[in-house]
C-alpha cells in the first residue's frame, strides 16, 4: 500500500512539473527609478477599468479622488486603452491620468480649500446634460479658479476644468467676441468666454486650452500697444492627418526664415513699400499647439492668416 501511495505521489509531482505554467501578467503600473512603466492589457476582456485606474493614480500620487454613484458606474464600464508600453516620469503621472480621463469624457474638479480639498471626477456629458436641463449656464459648475500668473502651470492639464479672469490694457474685449466664439469648439458648454467690461474676459475651460488661449490674448494685447497698424487676428486650425507639434515646428521654421530674409533685405528695396509689403513689420506670427484637440492656435496679421492656412493645407494634404 505504501509503495502504491509513493508511486501516485511521484506521478502527481511529475505531472505537475510537466504542466505548462500560465505566464504572470505584468502589473499595469511598474516603478523603475524616477519613472513609471505603463503596460495596460490590450485584449478587450482584460483591459483595466477606469475605476481601477483611478485607484492606481491615488496610490501613485497620494491625491484624494471622489465621485458620485452615476460616475462610478460610468468609470466601471469604461477601460484604459493604450497599445504598447510607455515610460513616464513619476512627476507627470497625474497629467497622463488626466489625458486618459479626458479621452473618455471625464474631467477633474478640485473641491474645497487646499488643506481639505478632494478631486471630484465628473462626466463631461453629465455636466452638459445637467446644464441643458437647467436652461444652460454661462460659467458652468465648480471650476477651479486660477490666477492669471499661474495659468502656465495648467498647460499640461487637459482634463482639469479651470476659470480665470484676464485683464488687458489695450484691446477692447467686446470686439473679440466673434473670433473667440470660433475658437471654442465645445458642444458640452464646459468652455466659455464672457466679456466683463471693456478690457476683461472671464475664461472657463480645460487647463491646457485656456493656458494657450490666454497666452495668445496677452500677445495680442502686447502687440496692440506696440503698433498702430492692423491688429493681429487668431484662429483655431484643427488637424486630421498630421501631428500638431510637427506642423507647428515646420511653420515656425518657415516664418523665422521669412523674417530673417526681410531683415536682411536692402533698405532701399523696402522703402516706399512698407505699407504694401510689410504692413505688420514688428508683429510676428505666433503658433501654439493644443494637444488635446490636435489643433494649432495661430495669431497673425489679417493678410498673413490665409497664407499660413495654405501652408498648413499643403503640409497636411487636407
WOKA-V462942 format. One record per pair of residues at least 6 apart in sequence whose ideal C-beta (glycine too) atoms are under 8 Angstrom apart, sorted by the first residue. I is the first residue (numbers start at 0). J is the second residue. Records with the same first field share a line. If there is no record, write none. Layout:
I->J, J
This chain:
24->40, 45
25->38
26->38
27->37, 38, 39, 40, 47, 52, 55, 79
28->35, 36, 37, 55, 59
29->35, 36, 37, 38
30->36, 89
31->86
33->88, 89, 90
34->86, 87, 88, 89
35->59, 86, 87, 88, 89, 92
36->84, 85, 86
37->81, 84, 85, 86, 87, 95
38->84, 85
39->46, 47, 79, 80, 81
40->46, 47
41->80, 82
46->78, 79, 80
47->78, 79
48->74, 75, 76, 77, 78, 79
49->73, 74, 75, 77, 78, 79, 99, 100, 103, 105
50->71, 74, 75
52->79, 96, 99
53->64, 66, 74, 120
56->62, 64, 92, 93, 96
57->63, 64
59->89, 92
60->92, 93, 96
62->93, 118
63->116, 117, 118
64->117, 118, 119, 120
65->110, 117, 118, 119, 120
66->74, 119, 120, 121
69->122, 125
70->105, 120, 121, 122, 125
73->105, 122
74->105, 120
77->103
79->99
81->99
87->95
91->155
94->155, 156, 157
97->107, 156, 157, 158, 159
98->157, 158
100->106, 107, 120, 158
101->157, 158, 205, 291
104->122, 123, 124
105->120, 121, 122, 123, 158
106->120, 121, 123, 126, 158, 159, 160, 189, 205
107->118, 119, 120, 158, 159, 160
108->118, 119, 120, 121, 140, 141, 142, 143, 159, 160
109->116, 117, 118, 119, 143, 159
110->116, 117, 118, 119, 141
111->117
119->141
123->187, 189
124->187
126->139, 140, 187, 188, 189
127->186, 187, 188, 189
129->140
130->136, 139, 140, 188
131->188
135->188
136->188
137->191, 193
138->162, 191, 193, 201, 203
139->160, 162, 188, 189, 191, 203
141->160
142->160, 161, 162, 203
143->159, 160, 161, 162
144->161, 162, 163
145->152, 153, 161, 162, 163, 206, 209
146->163
147->163, 164, 165, 166, 213
150->163, 209, 210, 213, 214
151->210
153->159, 161, 206, 207, 209, 210
154->206, 207, 210, 211
155->206, 207
156->205, 206, 207
157->205, 206, 207, 208, 290, 291
158->205, 206
159->205, 206
160->189, 203, 204, 205, 206
161->203, 204, 205, 206, 209
162->201, 202, 203
163->201, 202, 203, 209, 213
164->195, 199, 200, 201, 202
165->199, 200, 202, 213, 216, 217
166->198, 199
167->198, 199, 200, 216, 217, 220
168->198, 220, 224
169->198, 220, 221, 223, 224
170->198, 216, 219, 220, 223, 230
171->197, 198
172->194, 195, 196, 197, 198, 199, 200
173->194, 197
175->194, 200, 216
176->194
178->232, 233, 234
179->192, 200
180->192
181->234, 235
182->212, 233, 234, 235, 296
183->190, 191, 192, 204
184->235, 237, 292
185->204
189->203, 204, 205
190->203, 204, 205, 208, 209
191->201, 202, 203, 204
192->200, 201, 202, 203
193->200, 201
194->200, 201
195->201
200->216
202->209, 212, 213
203->209
204->212
205->291
207->289, 290, 291
208->289, 291, 292
211->287, 288, 289, 296
212->296
214->287
215->233, 285, 287, 296, 298
218->231, 285, 298
219->230, 231, 233, 298
222->230, 231, 282
223->230
225->281, 282
226->279, 281, 282
228->278, 279, 282
229->278, 279, 300, 301, 302
231->279, 282, 284, 298, 299, 300, 301
232->298, 299, 300, 301, 304
233->296, 297, 298, 299
234->296, 297, 304, 308
235->289, 294, 295, 296, 297
236->294, 295, 297, 308, 311
237->292, 293, 294
238->246, 293, 294, 295, 311, 315, 317
239->293, 315, 317
240->315, 316, 317
241->314, 315
242->293
243->288, 289, 290, 293, 294, 295
244->288, 290
246->295, 311, 314, 315
247->286, 287, 288, 295
249->314
250->286, 295, 307, 310, 311, 314
251->286
253->310
254->283, 284, 286
258->283
261->269, 277, 280
269->276, 277
273->280
278->300, 302
279->300, 302, 303
282->300
284->297, 298, 299, 300, 303, 307
285->297, 298, 299
286->295, 296, 297, 298, 307
287->295, 296, 297
288->294, 295, 296
289->295, 296
295->311
297->304, 307
299->307
311->317
